[in-house]
Amino acid sequence: MPDFQNPLIVQSDRTMLLEVHNPKFEECRAFCGSFAELEKSPEHFYTYRITPLSLWNAASSGINAEEIIKGLEEFTKYPLPKNVISEIREQISRYGKVKLIKEEDGELYIISEEPNFLKEIAHHRAVKEFIKDVFKDKIQIHKVYRGHIKHALIKIGYPVEDLAGYEEGAEYHFNFRSVTRSGKKFSMRDYQRKSIEVFHAGGSKYGGSGVIVLPCGAGKTIVGLGVMQLVGSHTLILVTNTLSIRQWKNEILDKTDIPEEDIGEYSGEKKEIRPITIATYNIITHRKKRGGDFTHYHLFSASNWGLIIYDEVHLLPAPVFRLTSELQAKRRLGLTATLVREDGLEEDVFSLIGPKKYDVPWKELEKLSWIANAKCIEIRVDMDEELRAKYSVADDREKYRIASENVAKMEVIKAIIKEHGLNNILIIGQYLDQLNLIAKKFKFPIITGQTPLSERERLYKAFREGKEPCLIVSRVANFSIDLPDAKIAIQISGTFGSRQEEAQRLGRILRPKGDDNMAYFYTIVSRDTTEESFAQNRQLFLTEQGYEYQIYTFEEYLEMKGHAKEIISRR
């Protein structure tokens, strides 16, 4: 029977509409996020879509079809469409129905309890080149194509559960410190320990590959170290940049008894291979000429690695996927704050790194004070007549840049600083001309891609110690930057509608704060422009996590804060 008091409408095209102004909204939002993807989040109804990949990730996390169907029936206003029920059951059942195993002869085989699945796979042209032989109850795969077959099969709708096991790698053991080198007591948080155990699965073939999703500031590096300790082998850690290498190294030295001489850096500056080696994605994907061989591919075979960690796995470059397809016998851990990829390669992460193993809602950690309480505020500012005229005749790409670089944003920055004082503020943007203009006006230091590493480290240290109360940072600060005392972020421009960038930028201020544990994330956009519509898409992932954006015009913000006349009089 219909229950019009419920918040959810499930439609036959596998979209779901969730009513925001409903007492059951929060409970239903958390439920929908466990198996569906948020597509839109305007004022009154959120739109979710149920996809094969979202259902496979749910299945890999232990959620079954009947749990999803029962939950939908509890929240829906109208009876569930029969085709949606069938699709949920079909896709959930597909995960694990096709398995990759290694038999006593050391050969790899695809098996399934569904003979028709095997028959279809054996005759599909996308996988024929990877097949060595076909038997009545199994398909033999060439060993070197373990990753290739998984990648090919997911593209045709068969997510493979890989149970072929792993090479143990060269042994390497270490212990955590109870008191860090910096003199602080150290112990793992419950959710960190649980995520490590879920990934490792007691060292069995049911664990050892997959992705752990935790917000920035929740200690993903600690999780990586915990997995390293359980695996107990030589480890290769892949990171986004050289500064991230230094941060991983500092964390390892601070919290474990691993000696510095056992930690290697493999980057543009150094080529060290040690039991624990940290390398950048850039060095891994380097080629002397376009289309040539990868110069440093030998790094993957330079040591008997037992574990490969992919930090910020949502940024994994496409060439690394190709290299990873040949490393399926190694345990693989992906760490990220969001599985969202703007290039649509989420399936590649699933098949080649592994499915999502553990995910904690950001708001859940906020309630426990493991991350800061964050207020997200969008302030919309007008363009003057001259800029609006220029905007109106520009092409789409130029429109976005014109709106992003609107000089009227300077007054908004001034008002925010007046409200909070110079108190650990990050000003983050996309366009260097804009950032340099702000640096010149406010006399704040700026960090860009051209800033030498030593200078970046000096400024970050000064910021952490309170000697620099405000930093202006370009996109180099989006990822893996350790700014534990950042309290306020002001985003003045971004990469179009990038959801992952929005999540990473909010993450810059989420490390726990003292006192009220509050942080503020401001976004300044030009009113009635493409920047405004892109901002709505940027906010999708964080909206799914339960964050609400308070939206004001600049005039409304000034009025609310009670200093409108003072600011306006100084214009």
KEDREN-430011 format. One record per residue (C-alpha): residue in one letter; x, y, z. Coordinates in steps of 0.5 Angstrom, whole numbers, plus 500, padded with zeros to 3 digits. Each point is the difference from the previous one (the first is absolute). Layout:
<nodes>
(A,(X,Y,Z))
...
</nodes>
This chain:
<nodes>
(M,(500,500,500))
(P,(502,507,499))
(D,(503,504,506))
(F,(500,507,498))
(Q,(504,502,506))
(N,(506,497,498))
(P,(506,504,496))
(L,(502,495,494))
(I,(497,499,493))
(V,(503,495,497))
(Q,(499,500,492))
(S,(501,495,495))
(D,(506,503,496))
(R,(504,498,507))
(T,(500,507,502))
(M,(497,502,507))
(L,(498,507,503))
(L,(501,501,507))
(E,(495,506,503))
(V,(505,504,504))
(H,(495,503,505))
(N,(498,494,503))
(P,(501,497,507))
(K,(503,494,497))
(F,(505,504,495))
(E,(506,499,504))
(E,(499,492,502))
(C,(498,499,492))
(R,(506,504,497))
(A,(505,496,504))
(F,(496,494,498))
(C,(500,502,492))
(G,(507,502,501))
(S,(502,492,501))
(F,(498,498,493))
(A,(499,505,496))
(E,(503,507,497))
(L,(498,507,501))
(E,(498,503,494))
(K,(497,507,502))
(S,(499,503,506))
(P,(495,507,499))
(E,(496,503,506))
(H,(494,495,500))
(F,(502,493,497))
(Y,(507,496,500))
(T,(500,496,494))
(Y,(504,493,500))
(R,(501,495,495))
(I,(501,492,501))
(T,(506,498,496))
(P,(503,493,499))
(L,(507,503,503))
(S,(496,503,506))
(L,(497,493,501))
(W,(506,496,499))
(N,(504,505,505))
(A,(494,499,505))
(A,(501,492,499))
(S,(507,500,501))
(S,(499,504,507))
(G,(495,494,502))
(I,(493,503,498))
(N,(495,496,497))
(A,(495,501,495))
(E,(494,498,506))
(E,(503,505,504))
(I,(500,506,495))
(I,(493,498,498))
(K,(497,499,507))
(G,(503,507,501))
(L,(497,503,494))
(E,(493,497,502))
(E,(501,504,507))
(F,(501,507,497))
(T,(496,500,493))
(K,(494,503,499))
(Y,(497,496,494))
(P,(501,492,499))
(L,(507,499,497))
(P,(501,499,493))
(K,(501,492,498))
(N,(505,502,495))
(V,(504,503,506))
(I,(499,494,504))
(S,(503,496,495))
(E,(506,504,498))
(I,(502,501,508))
(R,(500,492,500))
(E,(503,499,494))
(Q,(506,505,501))
(I,(501,498,507))
(S,(500,493,498))
(R,(505,501,495))
(Y,(506,502,504))
(G,(503,493,502))
(K,(496,496,495))
(V,(507,500,496))
(K,(506,499,504))
(L,(507,499,498))
(I,(504,495,504))
(K,(507,497,500))
(E,(500,492,500))
(E,(505,495,502))
(D,(504,500,494))
(G,(501,508,500))
(E,(496,501,495))
(L,(494,506,500))
(Y,(493,498,498))
(I,(493,504,500))
(I,(495,496,503))
(S,(492,501,501))
(E,(494,496,503))
(E,(497,502,493))
(P,(502,496,494))
(N,(496,506,496))
(F,(505,505,503))
(L,(506,496,498))
(K,(497,498,493))
(E,(499,508,499))
(I,(507,502,502))
(A,(504,494,496))
(H,(497,503,494))
(H,(500,507,501))
(R,(505,504,495))
(A,(502,505,506))
(V,(504,494,504))
(K,(502,495,495))
(E,(507,502,499))
(F,(501,499,508))
(I,(497,493,500))
(K,(505,494,500))
(D,(495,494,500))
(V,(492,499,501))
(F,(498,494,504))
(K,(493,498,501))
(D,(500,503,507))
(K,(505,505,500))
(I,(504,505,495))
(Q,(508,500,501))
(I,(503,507,500))
(H,(507,502,498))
(K,(504,502,506))
(V,(502,506,498))
(Y,(493,502,498))
(R,(497,500,507))
(G,(499,508,500))
(H,(498,500,493))
(I,(494,495,500))
(K,(497,503,506))
(H,(500,507,497))
(A,(497,497,494))
(L,(495,496,503))
(I,(498,506,505))
(K,(499,504,493))
(I,(495,495,498))
(G,(496,499,506))
(Y,(504,495,504))
(P,(503,502,506))
(V,(505,495,502))
(E,(502,498,507))
(D,(507,499,500))
(L,(502,494,505))
(A,(506,498,497))
(G,(505,502,506))
(Y,(506,504,500))
(E,(507,500,500))
(E,(503,501,507))
(G,(506,504,498))
(A,(506,501,504))
(E,(499,500,508))
(Y,(500,507,503))
(H,(498,501,507))
(F,(499,506,505))
(N,(496,503,506))
(F,(496,506,502))
(R,(503,505,505))
(S,(495,501,506))
(V,(503,507,500))
(T,(502,503,494))
(R,(507,503,498))
(S,(496,507,501))
(G,(498,498,507))
(K,(493,499,500))
(K,(496,493,502))
(F,(498,496,494))
(S,(495,495,499))
(M,(495,498,494))
(R,(493,502,500))
(D,(495,495,500))
(Y,(498,501,493))
(Q,(507,500,497))
(R,(501,493,503))
(K,(494,498,498))
(S,(501,502,493))
(I,(507,497,500))
(E,(497,493,502))
(V,(495,500,495))
(F,(505,501,494))
(H,(505,495,503))
(A,(495,495,502))
(G,(505,496,504))
(G,(504,499,494))
(S,(496,496,496))
(K,(498,500,493))
(Y,(494,504,501))
(G,(503,506,502))
(G,(507,504,498))
(S,(497,504,494))
(G,(495,506,500))
(V,(499,507,502))
(I,(499,503,507))
(V,(496,507,500))
(L,(501,505,506))
(P,(499,507,500))
(C,(506,505,500))
(G,(503,500,507))
(A,(497,493,502))
(G,(507,497,500))
(K,(501,496,493))
(T,(507,500,501))
(I,(499,497,506))
(V,(496,495,497))
(G,(505,499,495))
(L,(506,498,505))
(G,(495,496,504))
(V,(499,495,493))
(M,(508,500,499))
(Q,(501,498,507))
(L,(495,494,499))
(V,(502,498,494))
(G,(507,500,502))
(S,(504,501,494))
(H,(504,505,495))
(T,(495,505,498))
(L,(500,505,494))
(I,(496,506,502))
(L,(497,505,494))
(V,(499,507,501))
(T,(498,506,496))
(N,(506,505,501))
(T,(507,500,503))
(L,(497,504,506))
(S,(495,494,502))
(I,(506,496,500))
(R,(503,504,505))
(Q,(494,500,504))
(W,(499,492,500))
(K,(507,500,502))
(N,(499,504,506))
(E,(494,496,502))
(I,(504,494,500))
(L,(506,502,504))
(D,(495,504,505))
(K,(496,494,501))
(T,(504,493,499))
(D,(507,498,502))
(I,(501,499,492))
(P,(507,503,500))
(E,(501,506,495))
(E,(506,496,496))
(D,(494,495,498))
(I,(496,505,497))
(G,(501,502,492))
(E,(498,506,496))
(Y,(499,498,493))
(S,(498,507,496))
(G,(503,505,495))
(E,(505,502,506))
(K,(502,493,502))
(K,(500,493,498))
(E,(501,496,507))
(I,(497,493,500))
(R,(499,497,507))
(P,(496,495,504))
(I,(495,506,501))
(T,(500,504,493))
(I,(495,506,499))
(A,(500,503,492))
(T,(496,505,497))
(Y,(495,498,494))
(N,(503,505,496))
(I,(507,496,500))
(I,(496,493,499))
(T,(497,503,493))
(H,(506,504,498))
(R,(502,498,492))
(K,(506,503,496))
(K,(495,501,494))
(R,(493,499,499))
(G,(497,493,499))
(G,(507,498,503))
(D,(501,495,505))
(F,(500,502,508))
(T,(507,502,502))
(H,(499,498,507))
(Y,(495,494,499))
(H,(506,495,503))
(L,(498,503,507))
(F,(494,495,500))
(S,(505,495,500))
(A,(506,503,503))
(S,(498,497,507))
(N,(496,494,502))
(W,(494,504,502))
(G,(495,497,504))
(L,(495,506,500))
(I,(499,506,496))
(I,(496,506,503))
(Y,(497,505,495))
(D,(499,507,504))
(E,(494,504,497))
(V,(498,495,496))
(H,(495,504,497))
(L,(506,504,496))
(L,(503,493,498))
(P,(503,502,493))
(A,(497,496,494))
(P,(507,497,498))
(V,(500,497,507))
(F,(494,496,499))
(R,(503,497,494))
(L,(507,498,505))
(T,(495,498,505))
(S,(497,495,496))
(E,(506,496,500))
(L,(501,500,508))
(Q,(494,497,502))
(A,(504,495,504))
(K,(502,505,505))
(R,(496,503,505))
(R,(497,506,498))
(L,(497,506,505))
(G,(497,506,497))
(L,(499,506,505))
(T,(495,506,498))
(A,(495,505,503))
(T,(495,498,494))
(L,(500,495,495))
(V,(497,505,495))
(R,(504,501,494))
(E,(499,506,495))
(D,(503,495,494))
(G,(494,495,501))
(L,(506,494,502))
(E,(496,498,506))
(E,(499,493,497))
(D,(508,500,499))
(V,(501,501,508))
(F,(495,494,501))
(S,(503,495,496))
(L,(508,502,500))
(I,(501,503,507))
(G,(494,496,503))
(P,(493,502,503))
(K,(498,504,505))
(K,(502,497,507))
(Y,(498,505,505))
(D,(496,507,500))
(V,(499,504,506))
(P,(495,506,499))
(W,(503,506,501))
(K,(494,503,505))
(E,(501,494,504))
(L,(507,501,502))
(E,(498,508,501))
(K,(495,498,505))
(L,(506,496,504))
(S,(505,506,499))
(W,(505,496,496))
(I,(499,505,495))
(A,(498,508,501))
(N,(493,502,499))
(A,(500,504,493))
(K,(495,505,498))
(C,(500,501,493))
(I,(498,507,497))
(E,(499,502,493))
(I,(500,508,499))
(R,(498,502,493))
(V,(502,507,498))
(D,(498,504,494))
(M,(504,502,494))
(D,(501,508,498))
(E,(497,502,493))
(E,(506,500,496))
(L,(502,493,503))
(R,(493,497,498))
(A,(500,503,493))
(K,(507,497,499))
(Y,(497,493,503))
(S,(494,500,496))
(V,(504,500,493))
(A,(505,495,502))
(D,(500,492,498))
(D,(498,495,506))
(R,(507,499,502))
(E,(502,507,501))
(K,(493,502,503))
(Y,(503,495,506))
(R,(506,504,501))
(I,(497,507,499))
(A,(495,498,506))
(S,(506,496,504))
(E,(504,506,500))
(N,(495,506,501))
(V,(504,505,504))
(A,(494,501,505))
(K,(502,494,503))
(M,(505,504,504))
(E,(495,504,504))
(V,(497,493,502))
(I,(507,498,502))
(K,(501,506,504))
(A,(493,499,504))
(I,(502,493,502))
(I,(506,502,503))
(K,(497,505,504))
(E,(495,495,502))
(H,(505,495,502))
(G,(506,504,501))
(L,(507,497,497))
(N,(499,494,503))
(N,(503,494,496))
(I,(497,501,494))
(L,(501,497,493))
(I,(498,504,494))
(I,(500,494,494))
(G,(499,502,493))
(Q,(501,497,492))
(Y,(503,506,497))
(L,(507,503,501))
(D,(498,507,498))
(Q,(495,501,505))
(L,(504,497,505))
(N,(506,504,499))
(L,(495,506,500))
(I,(497,498,507))
(A,(507,499,503))
(K,(502,507,498))
(K,(494,503,503))
(F,(500,496,506))
(K,(507,499,501))
(F,(500,493,501))
(P,(505,495,498))
(I,(498,496,494))
(I,(502,492,498))
(T,(499,498,493))
(G,(503,494,496))
(Q,(506,505,498))
(T,(501,501,508))
(P,(507,496,502))
(L,(499,494,504))
(S,(504,503,506))
(E,(496,506,500))
(R,(493,496,500))
(E,(503,496,506))
(R,(502,507,503))
(L,(493,503,499))
(Y,(496,494,502))
(K,(504,499,507))
(A,(499,508,501))
(F,(493,499,499))
(R,(499,494,505))
(E,(504,504,505))
(G,(496,506,499))
(K,(505,504,498))
(E,(497,501,493))
(P,(492,501,501))
(C,(498,500,493))
(L,(503,496,494))
(I,(497,501,493))
(V,(501,493,496))
(S,(499,498,493))
(R,(498,493,498))
(V,(506,497,503))
(A,(497,500,507))
(N,(494,496,498))
(F,(503,493,502))
(S,(504,497,505))
(I,(502,507,503))
(D,(501,500,508))
(L,(497,506,503))
(P,(497,497,506))
(D,(498,507,503))
(A,(496,503,494))
(K,(494,503,503))
(I,(497,504,494))
(A,(500,498,493))
(I,(498,505,494))
(Q,(499,497,493))
(I,(500,506,495))
(S,(501,496,494))
(G,(500,492,498))
(T,(500,495,495))
(F,(494,501,497))
(G,(495,495,503))
(S,(505,495,503))
(R,(497,496,506))
(Q,(506,497,502))
(E,(504,507,501))
(E,(494,503,504))
(A,(501,494,505))
(Q,(507,501,500))
(R,(500,507,501))
(L,(495,499,506))
(G,(505,495,503))
(R,(505,505,501))
(I,(496,503,506))
(L,(497,493,503))
(R,(506,498,504))
(P,(497,501,508))
(K,(500,507,503))
(G,(501,502,507))
(D,(494,504,504))
(D,(494,499,495))
(N,(503,496,495))
(M,(497,504,495))
(A,(503,501,493))
(Y,(497,505,494))
(F,(500,498,492))
(Y,(498,506,496))
(T,(499,500,493))
(I,(499,507,496))
(V,(497,500,493))
(S,(498,505,495))
(R,(492,500,500))
(D,(496,498,494))
(T,(506,497,497))
(T,(502,493,497))
(E,(505,500,507))
(E,(493,500,504))
(S,(498,494,496))
(F,(506,496,500))
(A,(501,502,508))
(Q,(493,496,501))
(N,(504,494,497))
(R,(506,500,504))
(Q,(496,500,506))
(L,(497,493,498))
(F,(504,496,504))
(L,(500,504,506))
(T,(493,500,500))
(E,(500,493,500))
(Q,(504,500,506))
(G,(495,504,504))
(Y,(503,507,499))
(E,(495,506,499))
(Y,(502,506,496))
(Q,(497,506,503))
(I,(500,505,494))
(Y,(500,508,500))
(T,(500,505,496))
(F,(506,505,502))
(E,(495,505,502))
(E,(496,495,504))
(Y,(507,497,503))
(L,(502,507,502))
(E,(493,502,503))
(M,(500,493,504))
(K,(507,502,503))
(G,(498,507,502))
(H,(506,504,497))
(A,(496,501,493))
(K,(501,508,500))
(E,(507,500,503))
(I,(502,495,494))
(I,(496,504,495))
(S,(503,507,502))
(R,(507,497,498))
(R,(498,498,493))
</nodes>
